Amino acid sequence: MDATPAVPVHDPFQPEGITFTPVSRGLVTARLVVAAAVLVPVGVVAVAAAVMAGGWAWMAPAVVVAIATWLVWLVPRQVGAIGYAEAEDDLLVRKGILFRSLTVVPYGRMQFVDVGAGPLDRRFGVAGVQLHTASAQTDAKIPGLPPQEAARLRDRLTARGEARLAGL
């Protein structure tokens, strides 16, 4: 019998010593409003078609309701899985429930940082920060930040990027 000691398993999406900051819950509302803007007209058409056709046509509104219910369950969990952390040399961005990802962007590789918010984002008090690097694969986006936090993060990342770039 082999008595090898158990090796602790570390979650690659939760690095040791790193605490992720969650995004604003306002992003949940914004995403659900977009879903409703699509599903309500589709639901109205589905009900109208079901009233005219009858029978199995009532499956269409039932499917729309099922999709809406699923989104009301899913979207808060998706938003809850989004987070970012400022490490000493890198910015870490994680997202995903089923298909998880962790993006690590070294401050010295950042070329510029964008802050953006569309009309719906502004209505629900959120903004997004987009980091750009020389490689498109390492660009990272953090959606759903409060506007003040987005501006603070933009300024901090820009300063850290300039400091790391000057040190090269």
C-alpha positions as CSV (number, residue, x, y, z in Angstrom):
1,M,0.0,0.0,0.0
2,D,1.4,3.4,-1.1
3,A,1.3,6.0,1.8
4,T,2.1,9.1,-0.2
5,P,1.0,12.3,1.6
6,A,-2.0,14.1,0.2
7,V,-1.0,17.2,-1.8
8,P,-3.3,20.2,-1.1
9,V,-5.3,21.2,-4.1
10,H,-5.3,24.9,-4.8
11,D,-8.0,26.6,-6.8
12,P,-6.3,28.2,-9.8
13,F,-9.1,30.8,-9.9
14,Q,-8.5,31.9,-6.3
15,P,-4.7,32.6,-5.9
16,E,-3.5,32.5,-2.3
17,G,-3.3,35.9,-0.6
18,I,-5.5,37.6,-3.2
19,T,-8.9,39.1,-2.3
20,F,-11.1,39.9,-5.2
21,T,-13.4,42.9,-5.2
22,P,-16.9,42.2,-6.6
23,V,-18.6,44.4,-9.1
24,S,-21.7,46.5,-8.4
25,R,-25.1,44.7,-8.1
26,G,-26.4,47.5,-10.4
27,L,-25.0,45.4,-13.2
28,V,-27.6,42.7,-12.4
29,T,-30.4,45.2,-12.9
30,A,-28.9,46.5,-16.1
31,R,-28.5,43.0,-17.6
32,L,-32.0,42.0,-16.6
33,V,-33.5,45.2,-18.2
34,V,-31.8,44.3,-21.5
35,A,-33.1,40.7,-21.3
36,A,-36.6,42.1,-20.6
37,A,-36.4,44.5,-23.5
38,V,-35.9,41.4,-25.8
39,L,-38.2,38.9,-24.1
40,V,-41.2,41.1,-23.5
41,P,-41.9,41.8,-27.2
42,V,-41.1,38.2,-28.1
43,G,-43.5,37.1,-25.3
44,V,-46.3,39.4,-26.6
45,V,-45.9,38.0,-30.2
46,A,-45.8,34.5,-28.8
47,V,-49.1,35.0,-26.8
48,A,-50.7,36.7,-29.8
49,A,-49.8,33.7,-32.0
50,A,-51.0,31.3,-29.4
51,V,-54.3,33.0,-29.1
52,M,-54.8,32.9,-32.9
53,A,-53.5,29.4,-33.5
54,G,-54.3,27.7,-30.2
55,G,-53.2,24.1,-29.3
56,W,-49.5,23.6,-29.2
57,A,-48.8,27.2,-30.0
58,W,-49.1,27.9,-26.3
59,M,-45.7,26.2,-25.9
60,A,-44.0,29.4,-27.3
61,P,-45.1,31.7,-24.4
62,A,-44.2,28.9,-22.0
63,V,-40.7,28.8,-23.4
64,V,-40.4,32.6,-23.1
65,V,-41.4,32.4,-19.5
66,A,-39.0,29.6,-18.9
67,I,-36.1,31.6,-20.5
68,A,-37.0,34.6,-18.4
69,T,-37.1,32.6,-15.2
70,W,-33.7,31.0,-16.1
71,L,-32.2,34.5,-16.7
72,V,-33.5,35.8,-13.4
73,W,-31.8,32.9,-11.7
74,L,-28.6,33.0,-13.8
75,V,-27.7,36.7,-14.2
76,P,-27.1,37.4,-10.5
77,R,-24.8,34.4,-10.3
78,Q,-22.9,35.5,-13.3
79,V,-22.4,39.0,-12.0
80,G,-21.5,37.6,-8.6
81,A,-18.7,35.7,-10.2
82,I,-17.0,38.8,-11.7
83,G,-14.3,40.3,-9.6
84,Y,-10.9,42.0,-9.8
85,A,-7.9,42.3,-7.6
86,E,-4.9,44.6,-7.6
87,A,-1.8,42.7,-6.9
88,E,1.7,44.2,-6.5
89,D,2.7,43.7,-10.1
90,D,-0.5,42.6,-11.9
91,L,-4.2,43.2,-12.2
92,L,-6.3,40.0,-11.9
93,V,-9.8,39.8,-13.4
94,R,-11.9,36.7,-12.9
95,K,-15.4,35.8,-14.3
96,G,-17.6,32.8,-15.1
97,I,-19.5,30.2,-13.3
98,L,-19.4,27.1,-15.6
99,F,-16.6,28.3,-17.8
100,R,-14.4,30.2,-15.5
101,S,-11.5,32.4,-16.4
102,L,-8.7,34.3,-14.6
103,T,-6.9,37.0,-16.6
104,V,-3.7,38.4,-15.2
105,V,-2.5,41.6,-16.8
106,P,1.0,42.9,-15.8
107,Y,0.9,46.7,-15.1
108,G,4.0,47.2,-17.2
109,R,2.2,45.7,-20.3
110,M,-0.8,48.1,-20.2
111,Q,-0.9,50.6,-23.0
112,F,-4.0,52.5,-22.1
113,V,-7.1,52.2,-19.9
114,D,-10.7,53.1,-21.1
115,V,-13.7,53.9,-18.9
116,G,-17.1,53.6,-20.6
117,A,-20.7,53.6,-19.8
118,G,-23.7,53.5,-22.1
119,P,-27.1,55.1,-21.3
120,L,-28.4,52.0,-19.5
121,D,-25.2,51.7,-17.5
122,R,-25.4,55.3,-16.4
123,R,-29.1,54.8,-15.5
124,F,-28.1,52.0,-13.1
125,G,-24.9,53.6,-11.8
126,V,-22.3,51.4,-13.4
127,A,-19.4,51.8,-15.7
128,G,-16.8,49.5,-17.3
129,V,-13.0,49.6,-17.3
130,Q,-11.2,48.2,-20.4
131,L,-7.5,47.5,-20.2
132,H,-5.6,47.4,-23.5
133,T,-2.2,45.8,-24.0
134,A,-0.1,45.1,-27.1
135,S,-1.6,41.7,-27.3
136,A,-5.4,41.4,-27.9
137,Q,-5.5,38.2,-25.9
138,T,-4.5,39.9,-22.7
139,D,-6.9,42.7,-22.8
140,A,-9.3,42.6,-19.9
141,K,-12.6,44.2,-19.1
142,I,-14.2,44.9,-15.8
143,P,-17.9,45.6,-16.2
144,G,-20.3,46.9,-13.5
145,L,-18.1,49.2,-11.4
146,P,-19.6,52.2,-9.7
147,P,-18.4,55.3,-11.7
148,Q,-16.2,56.6,-8.9
149,E,-14.5,53.3,-8.5
150,A,-14.0,53.0,-12.3
151,A,-12.4,56.5,-12.4
152,R,-10.2,55.6,-9.3
153,L,-9.2,52.3,-10.9
154,R,-8.4,53.9,-14.2
155,D,-6.1,56.5,-12.5
156,R,-4.5,53.9,-10.3
157,L,-3.8,51.5,-13.2
158,T,-2.5,54.3,-15.4
159,A,-0.1,55.4,-12.6
160,R,1.1,51.8,-11.9
161,G,1.5,51.1,-15.6
162,E,3.6,54.3,-16.1
163,A,5.7,53.4,-13.1
164,R,6.4,49.9,-14.3
165,L,7.0,51.0,-17.9
166,A,9.5,53.7,-16.6
167,G,11.3,51.0,-14.7
168,L,11.9,48.8,-17.8
